[in-house]
Amino acid sequence: IGFFIFDLVHIEFIIYGVIGLILFLITGILFGLLILTWKMKSDMWGIVDYSLEIMKSAVSDLNQVNSQISKENIKDILGLLFKGIIHIVTIPMMSKVISDKVPIVGGFVNRIVKKILTLVSDKVKFGEENLKQELRKKEGKPNAIQVYSNSISSVSNGLERVMNLTFGVAQFPLKLGFGIMALILILF
């Protein structure tokens, strides 16, 4: 008797409409998050690259103030230069990018990134042994400055690999979820 009273043909369309709407919304949100992480990665890499270029040009400019640099204070000078660029350029720029790009949890992520960058800048020590060896090679010319300039380039390549790996791991669940939702949406 129940099948003759209720006609389920029209309810079927409503069920398909609701499920389809939910699948479209989930797929759109996942795609939006993927685009957000891609843009954040490119912005963060731009900031890191910019900071490293500033550091490289500052180390190169140390040749011009040669009279104020001695064997005893070059390690301190390079350490202060690195910390200054991290604290004055990199941390504020990263904070602005994160707070602008991440809508809901931007403040939380911003605090974590600030703490990580501060810890990194405090932990980095310039190798005293390598510096002494380079200064012994050429007494007249500050070859150590060239070594640090080259090491900044190698750090840039290493940071690029680390950022690609980090964002790849962060994007994997989004890509997987997006693929699954898109497949269900196509099949549904």
C-alpha positions as CSV (number, residue, x, y, z in Angstrom):
1,I,0.0,0.0,0.0
2,G,2.9,2.4,0.8
3,F,4.3,2.3,-2.7
4,F,1.0,3.2,-4.2
5,I,0.5,6.2,-1.9
6,F,4.0,7.7,-2.2
7,D,5.5,8.2,-5.6
8,L,9.3,8.0,-5.1
9,V,10.2,9.1,-8.6
10,H,10.2,12.8,-7.7
11,I,12.1,12.3,-4.4
12,E,14.9,10.5,-6.4
13,F,15.6,13.8,-8.2
14,I,15.8,15.7,-5.0
15,I,18.3,13.1,-3.5
16,Y,20.5,13.4,-6.6
17,G,20.3,17.2,-6.5
18,V,21.3,17.3,-2.8
19,I,24.2,14.8,-3.2
20,G,25.4,16.5,-6.3
21,L,25.4,19.9,-4.6
22,I,27.3,18.5,-1.7
23,L,29.9,16.9,-4.0
24,F,30.3,20.1,-6.0
25,L,30.8,22.1,-2.9
26,I,33.4,19.7,-1.5
27,T,35.2,19.5,-4.8
28,G,35.2,23.3,-5.1
29,I,36.6,23.8,-1.6
30,L,39.4,21.2,-2.1
31,F,40.3,22.8,-5.5
32,G,40.3,26.2,-3.8
33,L,42.6,24.9,-1.0
34,L,45.0,23.5,-3.7
35,I,45.2,26.8,-5.5
36,L,45.8,28.5,-2.1
37,T,48.7,26.2,-1.3
38,W,50.2,26.7,-4.7
39,K,50.0,30.5,-4.4
40,M,51.4,30.4,-0.9
41,K,54.3,28.2,-2.0
42,S,55.2,30.6,-4.8
43,D,54.9,33.7,-2.6
44,M,57.0,32.1,0.2
45,W,59.6,31.0,-2.3
46,G,59.7,34.6,-3.7
47,I,60.3,36.0,-0.2
48,V,63.0,33.4,0.7
49,D,64.7,34.0,-2.7
50,Y,64.5,37.8,-2.2
51,S,66.0,37.5,1.3
52,L,68.8,35.3,0.1
53,E,69.6,37.7,-2.7
54,I,69.7,40.6,-0.3
55,M,72.0,38.5,1.9
56,K,74.2,37.6,-1.1
57,S,74.5,41.3,-2.2
58,A,75.2,42.4,1.4
59,V,78.0,39.8,1.7
60,S,79.4,41.0,-1.7
61,D,79.2,44.6,-0.4
62,L,81.4,43.7,2.5
63,N,84.4,43.9,0.0
64,Q,83.8,47.7,-0.1
65,V,84.2,48.1,3.7
66,N,87.3,46.0,3.8
67,S,89.2,48.2,6.3
68,Q,86.6,47.5,9.0
69,I,86.6,43.7,8.7
70,S,89.3,41.6,10.4
71,K,89.8,37.9,10.9
72,E,88.5,38.2,14.4
73,N,85.2,39.9,13.6
74,I,84.1,38.5,10.2
75,K,82.2,35.7,11.8
76,D,80.3,38.1,14.0
77,I,79.6,40.4,11.1
78,L,78.3,37.6,8.9
79,G,76.1,36.2,11.8
80,L,74.6,39.7,12.5
81,L,74.0,40.2,8.8
82,F,72.2,36.9,8.5
83,K,70.1,37.5,11.6
84,G,69.3,41.1,10.6
85,I,68.0,40.1,7.2
86,I,65.9,37.2,8.7
87,H,64.4,39.5,11.4
88,I,64.0,42.7,9.4
89,V,63.1,41.3,5.9
90,T,62.0,37.7,5.9
91,I,59.9,37.3,9.1
92,P,57.7,40.4,8.5
93,M,57.2,39.5,4.8
94,M,56.3,35.9,5.6
95,S,53.9,37.1,8.3
96,K,52.2,39.4,5.9
97,V,51.8,36.7,3.2
98,I,50.5,34.2,5.6
99,S,48.0,36.5,7.3
100,D,46.8,37.7,3.9
101,K,46.6,34.3,2.2
102,V,45.3,32.0,5.0
103,P,41.8,33.1,5.9
104,I,40.8,31.2,9.0
105,V,43.9,29.8,10.7
106,G,46.3,32.5,9.4
107,G,47.1,33.9,12.9
108,F,48.0,30.4,14.2
109,V,50.1,29.5,11.2
110,N,51.7,32.9,11.3
111,R,52.9,32.5,14.9
112,I,54.3,29.0,14.1
113,V,56.3,30.3,11.1
114,K,57.6,33.3,13.2
115,K,58.9,30.9,15.9
116,I,60.5,28.6,13.4
117,L,62.3,31.4,11.5
118,T,63.5,32.9,14.8
119,L,64.8,29.6,16.0
120,V,66.5,29.0,12.6
121,S,68.2,32.4,12.7
122,D,69.4,31.8,16.3
123,K,70.7,28.3,15.6
124,V,72.7,29.1,12.4
125,K,76.4,29.5,13.2
126,F,79.0,30.3,10.6
127,G,81.7,27.7,10.6
128,E,84.8,29.1,12.3
129,E,87.1,26.4,10.9
130,N,86.1,26.9,7.3
131,L,86.4,30.6,7.7
132,K,89.9,30.4,9.2
133,Q,91.0,28.0,6.4
134,E,89.8,30.4,3.7
135,L,91.4,33.4,5.4
136,R,94.7,31.5,5.5
137,K,94.6,30.7,1.8
138,K,94.7,34.4,0.8
139,E,95.7,36.9,3.3
140,G,95.2,40.0,1.2
141,K,91.9,39.1,-0.3
142,P,88.7,38.2,1.7
143,N,88.1,34.9,-0.1
144,A,85.8,33.9,2.8
145,I,83.2,36.4,1.6
146,Q,83.1,34.6,-1.8
147,V,82.7,31.3,0.1
148,Y,79.8,32.6,2.0
149,S,78.3,34.1,-1.2
150,N,78.5,30.7,-2.8
151,S,77.1,29.0,0.3
152,I,74.1,31.3,0.1
153,S,73.5,30.0,-3.5
154,S,73.7,26.4,-2.3
155,V,71.4,27.2,0.6
156,S,68.9,28.6,-1.9
157,N,68.9,25.3,-3.9
158,G,68.5,23.3,-0.7
159,L,65.6,25.5,0.6
160,E,63.8,25.1,-2.7
161,R,63.9,21.3,-2.5
162,V,62.7,21.5,1.2
163,M,59.9,23.8,0.3
164,N,58.8,21.6,-2.7
165,L,58.8,18.5,-0.5
166,T,57.0,20.3,2.4
167,F,54.3,21.7,0.1
168,G,54.1,18.4,-1.7
169,V,53.3,16.6,1.5
170,A,50.8,19.3,2.5
171,Q,49.1,19.1,-0.9
172,F,48.9,15.3,-1.1
173,P,45.8,14.8,1.0
174,L,44.1,17.7,-0.9
175,K,45.0,16.2,-4.2
176,L,43.8,12.8,-3.2
177,G,40.6,14.2,-1.8
178,F,40.0,16.3,-4.9
179,G,40.6,13.3,-7.1
180,I,38.3,11.1,-5.2
181,M,35.5,13.7,-5.1
182,A,35.9,14.5,-8.8
183,L,35.7,10.8,-9.6
184,I,32.6,10.3,-7.5
185,L,31.1,13.4,-9.1
186,I,31.8,12.1,-12.6
187,L,30.4,8.7,-11.8
188,F,27.4,10.0,-9.8
